[in-house]
Each structure stands twice: as structure tokens, then as C-alpha cells.
Amino acid sequence: MEGTATLKTEPTRRVTVGRWSAELLPRQPYEARYTADRALLGFAFDSQKGVHAYAGDRIRPFRATPNGLAYVPEGCDVYSRSPAGGEYLAVKGFDLDEAVDVPFSDRMDPAAIAAAHAMRGLLLAVPVAEPVRCEALMNVLIERLSCQMQSRQSSRGGARWMTAQRRQRVDEIIEARLDRMLTVQDLADELGLSAGFFSRTFRQATGRSPHAYILDRRIARARALIAAGAEDLSAVALVSGFSSHAHLTTVLRQKLGVSPSALRANLFRGGL
């Protein structure tokens, strides 16, 4: 993929329905310091690392879990910096019956995961489709956030075993072999585990099966290459681990609701 155009990221996608608003932030390096003027619900699509600080606490390293739900209360001081960033959904404008003052992240919630991925598909459409559907999905996310606040259950043993260091190792293996055949057994072998134990612990820690997570990473690479200006979509498909341009097109339509050519056209005419 040498000789492509100057690196360009996808635009931020936004939708507002009544008092609620949602933004889909692209994967890119960032540094941010702000005081939250409203409570914020966040959802990290990607594994992400950097440093952050909340409510005046000292700056600490962090590694966000993919498909993790997060919360920042109103009035909370936030500093965050990441050299690579990660695709992120932010929802604002909501009220909670029992809001808490302590921020949190990396909460695994299957219903929230499904809603966030569906919301991403709507935001990638141009123009943004179905405001009522957007509102329904934001409502699901807010309800799941409220349930997470009320939950006092501790993490299961498998999720605790999949530490940040082990997740990083899994990410490194996947990125290095994304353009080739990659099985769950391959990943389990790298960590010295059985495929069954690895699959269970990985799902508990990330909210996704290994197969679904690998597909997410293939889609993310294809989108990054398209955003960087790659013109040969067949080459993009192969470098991203898809068997053909047709395979890539089918997957993007199924998962994001948009074809590769439409995604590129939306990006280079300014997106939303």
C-alpha cells in the first residue's frame, strides 16, 4: 500500500435528537483537557492506550478495553492523551435517576455493545438515517449505563485473568497477522492456553468473541487505509485480511451499513 495519498482520518460523525446528542470520534492521536459540562456516556470500539487523570487525580497510564462502556459525571475535570487513539462513541444530554460522582470505564455489557455497534452504523450513513432509531439506541445505552451504576458484582475470574498486558499481546499478534489466516487456536497457542479457556476469558474481558474481535480489527484497518487515500479497494481488502473486494464490500454493508466506495466518497466530500 505504498504511495497512497497524505494520511487523512474520517470526520467526526454527529447526530442530535431532542436534548440527546451522539458523536462518533475517529481513531486518531489526541490530547484533551476539559471539565465535563454534562454527564458523558462513552463507548470504546478499539483497544486504546495512553495516560489520563480524572477529578484532579494524578496522571496515570491507561489501556481501554475494546467494547467497554464508560461514564464521566458532570463537572468532572478530565485530562486524556493517546498517541494512537481509538474509535469512540460519546453520548450527552441525558439525565440519570441515580447518577454517581465517580467516573468509570471498561464495563462489559452485551446489550450496550449491540446498541453501540448499531449506532455506529447509523452514524456512518450519509445523511444520518432514522432519527427515531438513533434515539432508541441512545436510550438503550443510557439504560445499560444506569444498570451498570447499580451493579455491585465483581469481575469474573476469567475477565481478571485477561490483564491489560495480555490484551496488548493479543492485539499485537492480531495486528501482525491480520492479512493472513488467523485462528483462535493460533492466539491461544501464543499465550500457552487451550482454545476453550482463551475464548471464554477473552469474551468476558472484551464482550466479544475472538472471531468477532478479529473481524472488527480487519474492518478498522480497511477503513484506515481508505481514509489514507488508498484507491485500489481490492488491495485494501487483501491487506486487511478479506478474500476479495466483494468480501470486503459484503462485510462492510453487513456491519456498518455502507460499502467501501460509499465510505470513501462520504469521506472525501467532507462526510457529514
DAMO-V919035 format. One record per helix or strand. SS is the DSSP state (~ for helix, > for strand). FROM is the first residue (numbers start at 1). LEN is the number of residues. If there is no record, write none. Layout:
ss->[SS SS]
from->[FROM FROM]
len->[LEN LEN]
//
This chain:
ss->[> > > > > > > > > > ~ ~ ~ ~ ~ ~ ~ ~ ~ ~]
from->[13 20 30 40 48 60 68 77 88 104 110 131 157 164 184 195 210 233 245 260]
len->[5 6 6 5 7 5 5 6 5 4 15 20 5 13 8 12 18 7 11 9]
//
